[in-house]
Each structure stands twice: as structure tokens, then as C-alpha cells.
Amino acid sequence: MTTISPLLRVKERIVGPSGIYNIQNEWYGYADEFKYTIGLAGLMGFGVGCCPPELLPADMALLPGTEDRFSPNYGTYIHLPSASIQCFVPAHFMDVQSPGNTNAPFFGSKIVISDTQSGDAVLPKAFKNNGGDLLGVFIDKYQGSNCRPDGSGTPNHTNGPGGTPLTGGIFASRPLQWPVSATTKDSGGTDFNSPFSLCNSTALNGAATTPANDLGGAWALSKTRGVDFAPIPIWVRSQLAFLSLAHAQALLDTNGVPIAGATTNAAWMDLAPYAPKGNNNNGADINKTSLAFARTDLTGANASGFAGRNSRAFTGAARISGLAAVEHTTHNGQLSGIVDIQGNQFDTAPGLTAVGTGAGDFRLFPASGDWTATSSNTSITGAAGVISLAAETAPGDDDGVWFAAAGASNFLVAHSGGTFHPSSSFSNATRQAMTETLLPRQLGTSGTQTGTNIFGGDRFFSARVNNLLPLVGGIWLGAANSGVFGVFLDFTATSTRSDAGARAVRLLSA
Amino acid sequence: MDFCFFKALPDANVQWPIFLPEQDPPFTLIALERTKDPDANNHTGFDYFGAYGTGADIDAWAAGQPVTAVPKNQLPNPITFYPAPFNEA
């Protein structure tokens, strides 16, 4: 008779580098379950993670290396019907703290990311939907492009220089393709843009409709991939920004200098500002001038090196000295991250809108609603339990919307009380809503830009417009204005933008 | 169209002119080399910038910035980033 001993499973403690200056940055559990978490700031694999196989949607599949924390494909999945590449961001808790000073490495905003709840940490809005919690979110790795509706992932373009975008496509997340924009192709014989409206196939979703060539078209655009997809909401974009900041802080010492080996786990730690870089300087990064974006498309067809108009690059085009350097453009500074997170084209990021031009007119979609079921700003303003942001009670009260209706440039700066409202103040729903939609405190902004601070001088363009649809991230000529925290509030759902693209998300319920 | 080149100390707070997207800007300013970029072609101790557009507007911007005008032949060679139209001028 043979006796079989059960395999012994031992819990392990994994400590991230931020432990050196005493922030909570460790994980304790079975090592084989670590991959299902967000990871530890400063470590390889942070910012993405794996979906438990029993909960993976049937039409999604792993890529080689998806479950290997050191693989470029870690946490990366493919949606088989569209060949879209998506990153999985597991749910986690976040505590936005204000340490009371602006010293390095936190510069007034200490971001603590953890797999478990403690202190003032909250489950961010990014992981709440339809009245319940989410296990995580699948997010497009690349800004979406017009692809053939046959699952091949190839461009829905004619051959030739750059190709002419064709009708009958689907919206898919693919590398080295021409990202679509919220505008028309342009007439005159030159195809400047790849418009939303040509992604009008119903092959993957019989209920899909032709997207309008405006920012509000992002909803219909996402639905051409399937009923389970929706445009990336601003609270998911904000979470990517906070993950980037937490990662940077874990890799800085108390003098604000990157610790040894920091660039191994975040490529963009090689040069201030310590944040994702991007195509924000007409084909290069404004700070990292060696990071260049001119590149032909997958078929080598586009001789200009750019995707249609001006200096719009193909997705995932970043190179240094002719070699791929995409990790400099991702939210976690690793190849596993979400690409072109700043610059190139804005991300259309709905979820926050306004019913007028008053300071009290901002409306935020509630966590009790189903984001995947929304189809326009009307779905937000008409949702049961819609959140109304409060106007600041009086100037300087720091308790609500503080900016004027007229458009104005503000630049993010460190403040001892936090650039954003800290989690400890989230008993005030407006403060929480502001942080989760990247609206800074007035004291966290300045009229003067400092391009190399921890926020890279990111621009908060304040405005109060009716039917608001926010744009985030920045564009190819935005210079230091572009960045993961960059937000523009001066556009509406009917705005046409040749510099605004889109990403889709798929929410996974717990 | 006028072409102008500038150099600045790497820690200088050179501020970009703010133009709204989709408007034709009077000039375009581009960072051509950052000496602190570890992958830069040259590490001269200075940052280099190029601008093309209306000369008077470029001069007006430069007057308020911590930059020094330099002739084209004083740019590092090869410069790290030298896009069109500079390379066609």
C-alpha cells in the first residue's frame, strides 16, 4: 500500500522596496496566489496581475507568459473574437495619504497600494460596479484601432502608404496600428485620420451601431467589440495614474533619487520626471529626447513614420536608437503595462459629466449603476443615485469644485496637504469623487509649470461645460502638459477631436 | 518659416508656449536633446531646443525664457532628436 503525503503549502512574505522607508508594502500568503494580486509597488509585475482561470471569460485566453511575473506578457490576455490585447488589473485597496510635508519621496501625496484593507484605505471606484465589487478590470493595452472583423487583428485598411481606413471594421487593441480618432477622415484625397465611424461592423455584436465621430462615439465604438465592453471611465484612468505614482515613490529614496536598480522595474525611472514618458513632443518625449515614435506600421507601409495626421504615432511605437522601448510609455514602466498611457492621443474618459456650467453641476456615475450598460452622458445624468459634486462652500474651503467656468490652465504641484484630497477625508463624497476623477485640490495646483516635479508638470485644464466629456493623458504636441495625471475638462460629448482616441474596458465581477 | 535654435542649462525651467490643440500655433518648439537623458547621443552639459514658425513670435517667447540662441552649426553632432522640418531646412 502506498501512502501519499499531501503537498505542503507554506505561506511566504514578499516585501517591496518601499519597506526601506517604512510604508506598508508587503504581501503575506501562498506564493502561487501572489499573481492574482496587484503586486507590490516597486517590484516586477506591479500594476497588473492574473485573472483566476475559473473566472476568465470564455472568449479570452492567456498569452505565453501571462502567469509569469517576469514575462513581458504578465497579466496580459487576448480577446479571441477581436484579437484585442488587454491587461488585467486586479482589484486592490488604495490609501491616498498626505504626510504633512512635501519632502521626497512622497511630495505631499503618499500612495499606498495594498491587497488588503487597513487604515483609511478604500476600494477605489475602479473596482466597484453595479452595486458590487469587482475582481478586476481588463483594460486595453493599446489605444484602439480599426481592425478587420475576422479575429485576425489586422488593420481594416487598404494597402499602400499608411493605408486608407475602410468601413466595416471593429474596434480592437493592437500594437503598431493606426489609432482611431473622434473625427472624420478629411477630404481632399488625403487620409489624415482613422475615424471612429468606420468601426461599424456588427459581426461581434448584432446590436452594435455606427459610432458618431465625436467623443460621445466612444460608447458605440466599444460595443463593436462586444456587449461586455465599455469605454474606459475616468476613474479607471485615475487608478492607472495612482499606480504609476505609487510605483515611482517606491523606487525613490528620501532624497528623491531613484534607488539602485530602479530602472529594472520601471524603465521611466531613468530620467525625471519619474513617470511614464510618451509621444508629447512631435515624435519624441519632451524630457527623454532619445525616445522616438516615428515608425512604420506593421506592414512597413507608411513611409512617413506617423499614423495619418501630424505626429500621431502608431500604437506601441516607442523606440530608442531604433530598438523597441515601449516600457518607457507604460503605466508600470514594464513591458507588461498599459502602453502609450500619456501623449500621442488623448484617451476619451467618460463617467464624469455636467448638467450645466455651474460649480455644482458636475455629475458622476454611481457605483450602484452598471457602467457596461451605459451608452451616453444621458446614462450618467439619468442614473439612479447619480453623484452630484458640491461646489466649494466658499473660496479656500477646500471642500468642492473650486475652479471657474472659463477654461484655465493649472499645473499639478506638491502640497503638504496633498495634491489630491486624501482618503482620510473621503467621508465627504465630493472629495472622494474629486480624487477618483483626477480633480486636484486648488492648493495642489499652480499657474506656473514645473516640468520635472513628481507630476511632470501635468496640466489640469479646468472648465465647466455642459455635457462634459473629459479627455486625459495628452497629445503629441502637449509637451510637459501631457502625463498620466493630465486632464482636460473643456470638451463635450459632441466635440470632434482629431487628437482623441479611446480604449475599452471589461469589468469582471467578484 | 524661420528656424531658431537655443541651448539652456538642464535644470532651467524652460516653459512651453501653451497653444490649444487644433489651432495653428505661431511656432512649434521641440526639445532636440536633453543632456540628462541617459540615452542621448551627446552629454554636453546643455539642453538644446529648436523652434520653427514666425521668427518674431519665437523671439518674443525666448526673451522670457532661460535660453540662449545658438546657430545651427553649434548643435551637438549628431543631435539626439532632429525631426522634420529641421532636417529639411
Interface residues (C-beta under 8 A of the other chain):
Chain A: D270 L271 A272 N281 N282 G283 A284 I286 N287 K288 T289 S290 L291 A292 A294 S311 I320 S321 S409 T448 Q449 T450 G451 I475 L477 G478 A479 A480 N481 R497 S498 D499
Chain B: N13 V14 Q15 W16 I18 F19 P21 E22 T28 L29 I30 A31 L32 E33 R34 K36 D37 P38 D39 A40 N41 T80 F81 P83
